[in-house]
Amino acid sequence: MMQTLILLAEESNPQAPLGGFLVPLILMAAVFYFLLIRPMKKQEQERQALASNLKKNDEILTNSGIYGTITDVSDTDDKITVKIADNVRVKMTKGSVLRNLTNEEAAKQAKAAKEAKA
């Protein structure tokens, strides 16, 4: 009988240390942050910078694929007026602008001038 109790006592499993469970969880959280959250924050900052730098006569591309030229920028609201054809103007939010083609062209020219000097 005593041997049975000793065998039963030896078979009981000790609890795994908390660190064995916590380390993989922390690693997964770090990977999740660096692969998903951080790039999304950077993209949101770039989008806000684009929206805040819009000015009159900028050529833009909207999220819906419409090319146009900004004719009016409202400072108080989040609205812009875009000319998409002769006598056709559309009011939209600054957030609907996908690309600022004027700024992209200026950046290309500055890069080309810099490479020409080098």
C-alpha positions in Angstrom: 0.0 0.0 0.0 2.8 2.4 0.8 4.5 1.7 -2.5 1.2 2.7 -4.3 1.1 6.0 -2.5 4.7 6.7 -3.3 4.1 5.9 -7.0 1.1 8.2 -7.1 3.1 11.0 -5.5 5.8 10.7 -8.1 3.4 10.7 -11.0 1.9 14.1 -10.1 3.1 16.8 -12.6 4.4 20.0 -11.1 3.0 23.2 -12.6 4.8 24.7 -15.5 6.5 28.0 -14.7 4.6 31.1 -15.7 7.5 32.3 -17.8 7.1 29.4 -20.2 3.7 30.7 -21.1 4.4 34.4 -20.8 7.5 34.7 -23.1 5.7 33.4 -26.3 2.8 35.7 -25.6 5.0 38.7 -25.3 6.8 37.8 -28.5 3.5 37.5 -30.4 2.4 40.9 -29.1 5.7 42.4 -30.3 5.4 40.9 -33.7 1.8 42.0 -33.9 2.8 45.6 -33.1 5.7 45.8 -35.5 3.9 44.2 -38.4 0.4 45.7 -38.1 0.0 48.6 -35.6 3.1 50.6 -36.3 2.7 50.6 -40.2 -0.9 51.6 -39.8 0.0 54.5 -37.6 2.7 55.7 -40.0 0.2 55.5 -42.9 -2.4 57.5 -40.9 0.2 60.2 -40.2 1.1 60.4 -43.9 -2.6 60.7 -44.8 -3.1 63.5 -42.3 0.0 65.3 -43.6 -1.4 65.0 -47.2 -4.8 66.4 -46.2 -3.3 69.3 -44.2 -0.9 70.3 -47.1 -3.6 70.6 -49.8 -3.8 74.0 -51.4 -5.4 75.8 -54.3 -4.4 74.7 -57.8 -3.0 71.3 -56.7 -3.8 68.5 -59.1 -5.1 65.5 -57.2 -6.4 62.0 -57.5 -9.4 61.0 -55.4 -10.1 57.6 -53.8 -12.8 57.1 -56.4 -10.3 57.6 -59.3 -11.3 61.1 -60.3 -8.5 63.5 -61.4 -9.1 67.1 -60.7 -7.7 70.5 -59.6 -8.4 72.1 -56.2 -10.2 75.4 -56.6 -11.0 76.1 -53.0 -9.8 74.8 -49.6 -11.9 75.5 -46.5 -9.8 76.1 -43.4 -12.6 75.8 -40.9 -14.2 72.6 -42.3 -12.7 69.5 -43.8 -14.0 70.4 -47.3 -12.3 71.2 -50.6 -13.8 72.1 -54.0 -12.4 70.2 -56.9 -12.8 71.1 -60.6 -13.1 67.9 -62.5 -14.1 69.4 -65.9 -15.1 72.7 -67.4 -17.9 74.2 -65.4 -18.0 71.1 -63.1 -17.0 71.5 -59.5 -17.4 69.0 -56.7 -17.2 69.5 -53.0 -15.6 66.7 -51.1 -13.7 66.0 -47.9 -9.9 66.3 -47.6 -9.8 62.6 -46.6 -11.1 61.5 -50.0 -7.8 62.7 -51.6 -5.6 59.7 -52.4 -2.6 61.5 -54.0 -1.4 65.0 -54.6 0.0 64.9 -58.1 1.5 68.4 -58.0 3.6 67.5 -55.0 4.7 64.2 -56.5 5.8 65.9 -59.7 7.7 68.5 -57.7 9.5 65.8 -55.8 10.4 64.0 -59.0 11.9 67.2 -60.5 13.9 67.9 -57.3 15.2 64.3 -57.3 16.2 64.6 -61.0 18.0 67.9 -60.3 19.8 66.4 -57.4 20.9 63.4 -59.4 22.0 65.7 -62.3 24.3 67.6 -59.9 25.9 64.5 -58.6 
